[in-house]
Amino acid sequence: MIATENTLQQVQRAIRKIAEKFPMTDEASMLTDIHIRVSQDTGEVLAFDDDDREITRCVVEQWIENKDDDFYETVAKDFRQCLIQQKELVENLSILKPYSFVLEDDDRDPITELYVVDDDTVIIDPNLMEGLDEDLDNFLAELMKS
């Protein structure tokens, strides 16, 4: 499933609504994560704080009754793209760092971290890290032989 322009605009709008709840101030909130729940049946996107209080909600029409096996991987990709596009906004929320955006399913089970905001931490796309452990093990084995 390739995101339509309308889908990306709806996701960006949801991110802006989250940011409106945490405008940059001198006193940061103690919130540590923003939980984003996406329903594969209804296309509904809900954002919650750590105490399960709703921050915002919207419906992404393209995601209504989407039965794709890779639905959550696609949603994660779309959210990451929009979060990166709005990096300046996302990284300046009035929330104590580190905080992260976490994608969850209907049952509130975490699927993946979408974006981590911390002055010293960078999350790399998981696809780039695929096979890294094996490569490091092989490198170390070769190094030990020498």
C-alpha positions as CSV (number, residue, x, y, z in Angstrom):
1,M,0.0,0.0,0.0
2,I,1.5,3.3,-1.1
3,A,0.3,6.3,1.0
4,T,-1.8,8.9,-0.9
5,E,-1.1,12.6,-0.5
6,N,-4.3,12.8,1.6
7,T,-3.1,10.1,4.0
8,L,0.2,11.8,4.6
9,Q,-1.6,15.1,5.2
10,Q,-3.9,13.4,7.7
11,V,-0.8,11.9,9.5
12,Q,0.9,15.3,9.5
13,R,-2.2,17.0,10.9
14,A,-2.3,14.4,13.7
15,I,1.3,15.1,14.6
16,R,0.6,18.9,14.6
17,K,-2.3,18.3,17.0
18,I,-0.1,16.4,19.3
19,A,2.5,19.2,19.2
20,E,-0.3,21.7,20.0
21,K,-0.9,19.9,23.3
22,F,2.8,20.3,24.3
23,P,3.8,23.8,23.1
24,M,7.4,24.8,23.9
25,T,7.6,26.3,27.4
26,D,10.2,26.7,30.1
27,E,8.6,24.0,32.2
28,A,8.5,20.6,30.5
29,S,5.9,17.9,31.1
30,M,7.0,14.6,32.7
31,L,5.4,12.6,29.9
32,T,7.9,10.0,28.5
33,D,6.1,8.5,25.5
34,I,3.4,9.3,23.0
35,H,1.5,6.2,22.2
36,I,-0.1,6.1,18.7
37,R,-2.8,3.4,18.2
38,V,-4.0,2.6,14.7
39,S,-7.0,0.5,14.0
40,Q,-6.8,-1.7,10.9
41,D,-10.6,-2.0,10.8
42,T,-11.7,1.6,11.3
43,G,-8.6,3.6,10.2
44,E,-8.8,5.5,13.4
45,V,-5.5,7.0,14.8
46,L,-5.5,7.8,18.5
47,A,-2.7,9.4,20.4
48,F,-2.3,8.9,24.1
49,D,0.0,9.9,26.9
50,D,1.6,7.6,29.4
51,D,-1.4,7.8,31.7
52,D,-3.7,6.7,28.8
53,R,-5.2,10.1,28.4
54,E,-6.3,10.8,24.8
55,I,-4.3,13.6,23.2
56,T,-5.9,13.6,19.7
57,R,-7.7,11.3,17.2
58,C,-8.4,11.2,13.5
59,V,-9.4,8.8,10.8
60,V,-7.2,8.0,7.9
61,E,-9.6,6.9,5.1
62,Q,-7.0,4.9,3.2
63,W,-6.5,2.7,6.3
64,I,-10.2,1.8,6.8
65,E,-10.7,-1.9,6.6
66,N,-7.2,-2.4,5.2
67,K,-6.4,-6.1,5.4
68,D,-2.8,-6.0,4.1
69,D,-0.5,-8.3,6.0
70,D,2.1,-5.5,6.2
71,F,-0.4,-2.9,7.4
72,Y,1.6,-1.9,10.5
73,E,4.9,-1.8,8.7
74,T,3.4,0.6,6.1
75,V,1.8,2.7,8.8
76,A,5.1,2.9,10.7
77,K,6.9,4.0,7.5
78,D,4.3,6.7,6.8
79,F,4.5,8.0,10.4
80,R,8.3,8.0,10.4
81,Q,8.3,9.9,7.1
82,C,5.9,12.6,8.5
83,L,7.8,12.7,11.9
84,I,11.0,13.3,10.0
85,Q,9.4,16.0,7.8
86,Q,8.2,17.8,11.0
87,K,11.4,17.1,12.9
88,E,11.7,20.7,14.2
89,L,8.2,20.6,15.6
90,V,8.5,17.0,17.0
91,E,11.9,17.6,18.7
92,N,10.8,20.8,20.5
93,L,7.7,19.6,22.4
94,S,7.5,20.6,26.0
95,I,8.2,17.1,27.3
96,L,11.3,16.0,29.3
97,K,13.8,14.2,27.1
98,P,14.1,11.4,26.2
99,Y,10.6,10.7,24.9
100,S,9.4,8.6,22.0
101,F,6.6,8.0,19.6
102,V,5.4,4.4,19.8
103,L,3.1,2.7,17.4
104,E,0.6,0.3,19.0
105,D,-2.1,-2.0,17.6
106,D,-5.8,-2.1,18.7
107,D,-4.9,-4.2,21.7
108,R,-2.4,-1.6,23.0
109,D,0.5,-3.9,22.2
110,P,3.6,-2.0,21.1
111,I,4.7,-2.7,17.5
112,T,7.6,-0.3,17.1
113,E,9.2,2.9,18.2
114,L,8.6,5.4,15.4
115,Y,10.9,8.2,16.6
116,V,13.0,8.9,19.7
117,V,13.8,12.4,20.8
118,D,16.9,12.7,22.9
119,D,19.9,14.9,22.6
120,D,22.3,12.0,22.6
121,T,20.3,9.2,21.0
122,V,19.6,8.5,17.3
123,I,17.3,5.6,16.2
124,I,18.4,4.1,12.9
125,D,15.9,2.6,10.6
126,P,15.7,-1.2,11.5
127,N,16.1,-2.2,7.8
128,L,19.5,-0.6,7.8
129,M,20.5,-2.7,10.8
130,E,19.4,-6.0,9.4
131,G,22.2,-8.6,9.6
132,L,24.5,-6.3,11.7
133,D,24.9,-8.9,14.5
134,E,26.0,-11.5,12.1
135,D,28.4,-9.1,10.3
136,L,29.9,-8.1,13.7
137,D,30.3,-11.7,14.8
138,N,32.1,-12.6,11.5
139,F,34.3,-9.6,11.9
140,L,35.2,-10.5,15.4
141,A,35.9,-14.1,14.5
142,E,38.2,-13.0,11.7
143,L,40.0,-10.5,14.0
144,M,40.5,-13.2,16.7
145,K,42.1,-15.5,14.1
146,S,44.8,-13.0,13.4
